[in-house]
Amino acid sequence: MKTLLLFFALGLTNFFTYAQDCLGIKFKPGTSYEMLSFSAKDKPTGRVVYSIKEVTSEGGSTLINIVMQSFDDKGKAAPEMAVKYTCTGDELIADLSGVVLATNDAMKDMEVRIKTNKLVYPKQLSAGSALPDGELEAETYSKDTKMMDMSIKVVNRKVESKESLTTPAGTFDVYKIGSDINLANRMMGIPVRVSFRSVSYRAADVLFDIKTETYNKNGKLKGYTVLSKLSDK
C-alpha cells in the first residue's frame, strides 16, 4: 500500500530527473558550463562552472536546479551556490539570487529573504524586439535583525542584432542583447548605488549566455566573460 501511495503521489507531481527539452534547450543532469572571465585588457580574472544537478517537472513547467561554483584568477574555489531556472514552454525564467550570493562574501552567513526575483527570456528572440525588465529585491538578516536591503533592476533590454560568435566552446548563432543594470544596496541606513551597461550574446539552444560584456556609464569596457566549455555527460 505504501508503495502504491508513493507511486500515485509521484504521478501527481510528474517528477523526473532525466533529460528534458524546453524552448529548444535540452536540460540534462550532468551537463556543465564553464565561463571564463577577463579584464578589458584580456587578463584572466577567474572562472565560473555551472552544473545541472536535477531536472524536474511541476505544474507543466520544467524546473532546473543548478550548482554554481566560482574560482578566482589563482584557481581558489568559492563555496558552491544554488541557481534555479524555470522553463514554462513560453518563457525561460532565471533565478538571480544565487548569483548575488556567490559574489558577496559578506552575505554567506546571513539569511536572505527574497521579495521579487525574475529575469525572463521569451520563447522567440528577434532583432529589434524589446524584452521585459528583470528585478531582484531582497532583504538580508542576521539573527532576525535586518542588515541590508538589496535591489537589482535589469532595464532597457533590447535585442540589437543576430550574428555569429566563436568562443573556445565553439561557434554559435547568437542574439546580441543590450541592457542597463542598476544595483542598489542599503546597509545600516547607508545607500550604495552602482549602474552599468551589459551586452550579452545568447544562443537559442544554450541555457547560459555565450558571452557577456560589461561597460561603465561612459561606455568603456570593464570586462567580459565567454563560454569556454560545454559538456554533455
N, C-alpha and C positions, 0 to 999 in steps of 0.2 A: 504493500500500500504506500509506504514512504517513497519508494522508487517511482510509482505511478504519479504521485503528487508532485514530485520534483520534476518529472518529465513534463507534466501539464504546466507547471509554473514557468519552466524554461520556454515552452511553446508560446506562452502568452507574451513574453518579452522578446521572442525571436532572437535569442542570444547566440552569437557565434564568434569565433576567433580566427577565422581563416580569411583569405584574400577577398576583398570586395571592390567592385568598380562603382564609382560615383562621379558624375560630371566628366567622365573620360579619364579619371585618375584611378590607378589601381592602388588600393591600400592593402598592404600585406605585412603582417608581423614579421620582424626581422629586417625589413628594409631600412637602410641607413643613408643619411645625407651628411656630407662633410662640407662646411663652409669655411673658407679661408678669408681672413681679414687683412687689409693692407692700409697703410697711410696714404696720403695724397702723393707721396714720393715713392710709392710701391714698396715700402718697407713692411715686412710681415709684422702684424701686431697680435695675432692669435688665430684661433680656430674654434668652431662650434660643431659638435656632432649631434644630430638628431636621429633617434632610433624609434621606429614604430614598435610598440610593445603589445598592443591589443587593439583589435578592431571588433566592435560590437554593433548591434542594431537595436534601436529603441524608438518606438512610435513612428516608424517609417523613415527615420534618419540614421545615417551611419556615423558612429562615434569613433574617433581615432585618438587613442591615448599614446603619447609620445614622451620619451625621456630625452632631455636636453642636457648636454654637458659642454662647458666651455673650457678652453685652455689658453693660457697667456702665451706670449711670444717665446717663453722659455720651456713651454710644454707642461707647466704646472696646471693640474686639473682643479676646477672649482667643483663644489658639490652638485650632484645631479638635481635637475628641476623637472617638474611635470608640465607638459604643454598639451592642450586639448584642441582638437578640431571637430567640427560638426558639419557633415555634408547632408543637405536636405533633399538633394536631387535637383533643386533650383538654384541653390547658392552654397558656397563654402564659407563657414564662419570660423574665424580664428580666435583663440583664447589668448589675450595679451598678457595675462597675469604672470605666467611662468617666465616670460622674457624679462619682465620688470624685476622679479625676484632674483633671477640669475645675474642681473647686472648691478645689484645693490646689496653689498655685503652687510650693511648696517641693518637690513631687514631680516636677516636669516633667522634670528631668534624671536621675531615678533609675529603676532597673529595679524593676518591680512584679511580684512572683511571687504569683499568685492560688492560694489553697488551697481555699476554698469560695466559691461565687458563684451565688446562686439566689434569685429572688423570683418566686413562681408566682401566676398568676391562673387559676382553673379555668374550664372551659367554660361553666358556668352560675353566675350570681350570684343570690342571693335574700335578701331581708331576714331578718335573724336568723341567717344562716349564718356559721360561723367559717371563716377562711382559714388555710392553712399559714403557719408562720413563714418569714421570709426571712433570709438571712445572707450576709455577705461577710467573708471572712478573707483577709488578705494580708500579705505582708512586703515591705518596700522595701529595696533595696540600692544602695550607691554604691561602684562598683569592687569588687564582691564582699564588701563589708563591710555587714552588716545594720544599717540605721539605725533602722527602725521596724517594730513590729507594729501592725496595724490590724484592727479588728473593727467591723462594723455588724450589729446584730440588729434585725429588724423583727418585733415580737411582739404578741400580743393583737389580731390582725387580725380584725375582725368587720364584716359588712355590717349597718349600722344601719337603713337605710331606702331606699326608692326614691322619687325625686322629680324634678321638672323644674327645670332650671337654664339661665339665659340668660347668655351671655358675648358679647363682641364678635364671636366666631366663629359665633354662632347659638344656638338653643335646643335642648337635649338632654335626653333621659330618662336619668337617672343613678342609680347606686347610691352611697350615702354609706358610705364605709369608714373606720373608725377604727383606729388602730394606735399602738403605742408604739415609739419609735426609741431605741436605746441605742448610742452611739458610744464606742469605747474605743481610744485610741492609746497606745502605749508607745514613746517616743523616747529613746534613750540611757539606758534604765532608768527614765525618769520617766513615770508613768502620767497620762493625761488622759482624763477621762470626762465625757460630756455625754448627757443624756436629755431627750427632748421628746415631745410628742404630735402626731400628724399626722392630719388628716382630709382624705380625698381623695374626689372625686366622679368616678365612672368611667362612661362610656357603653359599651354592649356592642359598638358597631361602630367605636370610635375607639381607636387604639393608645395614646395618652397620656391621662393624667387631664385632665378638663375644668377642674378646679380643685383646688388643694391648699392647705390652711390649716395653719399651724404654731403650736403653743401651747407655753408653758413648763410646767414641772411643776405650777404653780399654776393652770393653765387659762387663762392670759392670752394673747390672740392676739399673736403676734410678727410675722407677715407672711403673705402668701398669693401664689399665682400663678394666673393664669387663661389659658385658651387664647384667644388673640386673633385668630389667623389659621389657617386650614386650607386649603391649596391643593392641588389635584389636577391636576398638569400632564399 
